[in-house]
Amino acid sequence: MRESLALFVRNLGYEAIACSSPAVFPCIDSSHCETGRQVCGDALIVGQHLPQQAGLDFIAQRLAGPCRGLVKNITLICLPWSIGDQQRAEKLGCRWLETPLDLGELRSWLATIAENLPADRKLVPLTELLVDREARLPA
């Protein structure tokens, strides 16, 4: 699903990367976080059921760290889920989309983000960082 979703986002004209697990996410540490006007991204779309970690835990870690780019706009993709998970997502300020996805809603959300971006913002080259990070992980 992650590759299909990244392709959908790219076809809308946006940059997108798909990570196989939280461990390969290029911005897992703070070494590439906002530097001047560079941010790692403008939105984060996360699945609730990730390898080795729940999506809500991954989001909480991003919010607790120095990230100031991706954390401004977070959507969690989930199956129907528990009231507890829904309440936690609300406390984290995270929106969610249940599967099956309403791609029109996702398209509108991304368009709203794009309309409100500062003209001088620059992105860190995440694709290069992702390839480097995946190459360094144990097989």
Secondary structure, DSSP 8 states (H G I E B T S, - for coil): -HHHHHHHHHHTT------SSGGG-TTSSGGGS-BTTEES-S-EEEESEETTEEHHHHHHHHHHSS--SGGGSEEEEESS--HHHHHHHHHTT-EEEESS--HHHHHHHHHHHHHTS-TT-EE--HHHHHHHHHHHS--
